[in-house]
Amino acid sequence: MGAWGGRIGSLMASDLRALYTRLADAFQARLGVSGEECLDLVAEMSRELNKYRTVNRFGVAFGRKPI
């Protein structure tokens, strides 16, 4: 995930950043993490995605209803 992973990797990193940015209020309410600290953690996560070339492996299955 990240710029090093091409278009798909960039999109996955963008989705992850958006998710954790949106959850900042929940983290603040439940965990006592300030909004500023949460945004700093999201920024650090973005840097680490590229630095460590983070990979997210998952499987996809699909089927078709019998006719």
ROVORO-200853 format. One line per 4 residues: number of its first residue (from 1); for each residue x, y, z of N, C-alpha, C, O. Coordinates in Angstrom, 1 decimal. Example, Ala and Ser with C-alpha at 12.3 -4.5 7.8 and 13.67 -1.06 7.14 Angstrom:
1) 13.2/-5.7/7.8/12.3/-4.5/7.8/13.2/-3.3/7.8/14.2/-3.3/8.5; 12.8/-2.2/7.1/13.7/-1.1/7.1/12.9/0.0/7.9/13.4/1.1/8.0
This chain:
1) 0.8/-1.2/0.0/0.0/0.0/0.0/0.9/1.2/0.0/1.9/1.3/0.7; 0.6/2.2/-0.8/1.3/3.4/-0.9/1.7/3.7/-2.3/1.4/2.9/-3.2; 2.4/4.8/-2.5/2.8/5.2/-3.9/3.6/4.1/-4.6/3.6/4.0/-5.8; 4.4/3.4/-3.9/5.3/2.4/-4.5/4.5/1.3/-5.1/5.0/0.5/-5.9
5) 3.2/1.1/-4.7/2.4/0.0/-5.2/1.6/0.3/-6.4/0.6/-0.4/-6.8; 1.9/1.4/-7.1/1.2/1.8/-8.3/-0.2/2.4/-7.9/-0.4/2.9/-6.8; -1.1/2.4/-8.9/-2.4/3.0/-8.8/-3.2/2.4/-7.7/-3.8/3.1/-6.8; -3.2/1.1/-7.7/-4.0/0.3/-6.6/-3.4/0.6/-5.2/-4.2/0.8/-4.3
9) -2.1/0.6/-5.1/-1.5/0.8/-3.8/-1.8/2.2/-3.3/-2.0/2.4/-2.1; -1.8/3.2/-4.2/-2.1/4.6/-3.8/-3.5/4.7/-3.4/-3.8/5.4/-2.4; -4.4/4.0/-4.1/-5.9/4.1/-3.7/-6.1/3.4/-2.4/-6.9/3.9/-1.6; -5.4/2.3/-2.1/-5.6/1.7/-0.8/-5.0/2.5/0.3/-5.7/2.6/1.3
13) -3.9/3.2/0.1/-3.3/4.1/1.1/-4.3/5.2/1.3/-4.5/5.7/2.5; -4.9/5.8/0.3/-5.8/6.9/0.4/-7.0/6.5/1.2/-7.5/7.2/2.1; -7.5/5.3/0.9/-8.7/4.8/1.7/-8.4/4.6/3.2/-9.2/5.0/4.0; -7.2/4.1/3.4/-6.8/3.9/4.8/-6.6/5.2/5.6/-7.0/5.4/6.7
17) -6.0/6.2/4.9/-5.9/7.6/5.5/-7.2/8.2/5.8/-7.5/8.7/6.9; -8.2/8.0/4.8/-9.5/8.6/5.0/-10.2/7.9/6.2/-10.9/8.5/7.0; -10.1/6.6/6.3/-10.7/5.8/7.4/-10.2/6.3/8.7/-11.0/6.6/9.6; -8.9/6.4/8.9/-8.4/6.8/10.2/-8.6/8.2/10.5/-8.7/8.6/11.7
21) -8.7/9.1/9.5/-9.0/10.5/9.7/-10.4/10.6/10.2/-10.7/11.4/11.1; -11.4/9.8/9.6/-12.8/9.9/10.0/-13.0/9.3/11.4/-13.9/9.7/12.1; -12.1/8.3/11.8/-12.3/7.7/13.1/-11.6/8.5/14.2/-11.6/8.1/15.4; -11.0/9.6/13.9/-10.2/10.5/14.9/-11.1/10.9/16.0/-10.7/10.8/17.2
25) -12.4/11.2/15.7/-13.3/11.6/16.8/-13.6/10.4/17.7/-13.7/10.6/19.0; -13.8/9.3/17.2/-14.1/8.1/18.0/-12.8/7.7/18.8/-13.0/7.4/20.0; -11.7/7.9/18.3/-10.4/7.6/19.0/-10.3/8.6/20.2/-9.9/8.2/21.3; -10.7/9.8/19.9/-10.6/10.9/21.0/-11.6/10.6/22.1/-11.3/10.7/23.3
29) -12.8/10.2/21.7/-13.8/9.9/22.7/-13.5/8.6/23.5/-13.7/8.6/24.7; -13.1/7.6/22.9/-12.9/6.3/23.5/-11.6/6.1/24.2/-11.4/5.5/25.2; -10.5/6.6/23.5/-9.2/6.4/23.9/-8.5/7.6/24.5/-7.4/7.5/25.1; -9.1/8.7/24.4/-8.5/9.9/25.0/-7.3/10.5/24.1/-6.5/11.2/24.6
33) -7.2/10.1/22.9/-6.2/10.5/21.9/-6.7/11.9/21.3/-7.8/11.9/20.8; -5.9/12.9/21.4/-6.3/14.2/20.9/-6.4/14.1/19.4/-5.8/13.3/18.7; -7.2/15.0/18.9/-7.4/15.1/17.4/-6.1/15.4/16.7/-5.8/14.8/15.6; -5.3/16.3/17.3/-4.0/16.6/16.6/-3.0/15.4/16.7/-2.3/15.1/15.7
37) -3.0/14.7/17.8/-2.2/13.5/17.9/-2.6/12.4/16.9/-1.8/11.8/16.3; -3.9/12.3/16.7/-4.4/11.3/15.8/-4.0/11.6/14.4/-3.6/10.8/13.6; -4.1/12.9/14.0/-3.7/13.3/12.6/-2.2/13.1/12.5/-1.7/12.8/11.4; -1.4/13.4/13.5/0.0/13.1/13.4/0.3/11.6/13.2/1.2/11.3/12.4
41) -0.5/10.8/13.9/-0.3/9.3/13.7/-0.7/8.9/12.3/0.0/8.0/11.7; -1.7/9.5/11.7/-2.1/9.2/10.3/-1.0/9.6/9.4/-0.7/8.9/8.4; -0.4/10.8/9.6/0.7/11.2/8.7/1.9/10.3/8.9/2.5/10.0/7.8; 2.2/9.8/10.1/3.3/8.9/10.2/3.0/7.6/9.6/3.9/6.9/9.0
45) 1.8/7.1/9.7/1.4/5.9/9.0/1.6/6.0/7.5/2.1/5.0/6.9; 1.3/7.1/6.9/1.5/7.3/5.5/2.9/7.2/5.1/3.3/6.6/4.1; 3.8/7.8/5.9/5.2/7.7/5.6/5.7/6.3/5.8/6.5/5.8/4.9; 5.2/5.6/6.8/5.7/4.2/7.0/5.2/3.2/5.9/5.9/2.3/5.6
49) 4.0/3.5/5.3/3.5/2.7/4.3/4.5/2.6/3.1/4.8/1.5/2.5; 5.1/3.7/2.8/6.1/3.8/1.7/7.5/3.3/2.1/8.2/2.7/1.4; 7.8/3.7/3.4/9.2/3.4/3.8/9.3/1.8/4.0/10.3/1.3/3.5; 8.3/1.2/4.5/8.4/-0.3/4.8/7.7/-1.1/3.7/7.7/-2.3/3.8
53) 7.2/-0.4/2.7/6.5/-1.1/1.6/5.5/-2.1/2.1/5.5/-3.3/1.9; 4.5/-1.6/2.9/3.5/-2.4/3.5/2.7/-3.1/2.5/2.3/-2.5/1.4; 2.4/-4.4/2.8/1.6/-5.2/1.9/0.3/-5.7/2.6/0.4/-6.0/3.8; -0.8/-5.7/1.9/-2.0/-6.2/2.5/-2.5/-7.3/1.5/-3.1/-7.0/0.5
57) -2.4/-8.5/2.0/-2.8/-9.7/1.1/-4.2/-10.1/1.5/-4.6/-10.1/2.7; -5.1/-10.3/0.5/-6.4/-10.8/0.7/-6.9/-11.6/-0.4/-6.4/-11.5/-1.6; -7.9/-12.4/-0.2/-8.4/-13.3/-1.2/-9.8/-12.8/-1.7/-10.5/-12.1/-0.9; -10.1/-13.1/-2.9/-11.4/-12.7/-3.4/-12.0/-13.9/-4.0/-11.4/-14.7/-4.8
61) -13.3/-14.1/-3.7/-14.0/-15.3/-4.2/-15.3/-14.7/-4.8/-15.9/-13.8/-4.3; -15.7/-15.3/-5.9/-17.0/-14.9/-6.4/-17.7/-16.2/-7.0/-17.0/-17.1/-7.4; -19.0/-16.1/-7.1/-19.7/-17.2/-7.7/-20.9/-16.7/-8.5/-21.1/-15.5/-8.7; -21.6/-17.7/-9.1/-22.7/-17.4/-9.9/-23.8/-18.3/-9.5/-23.7/-19.5/-9.3
65) -25.0/-17.7/-9.5/-26.2/-18.5/-9.1/-26.5/-19.4/-10.3/-26.5/-19.0/-11.4; -26.8/-20.7/-9.9/-27.1/-21.7/-11.0/-28.4/-21.3/-11.7/-29.3/-20.7/-11.2; -28.4/-21.6/-13.0/-29.5/-21.2/-13.8/-30.6/-22.3/-13.8/-31.6/-22.2/-14.4
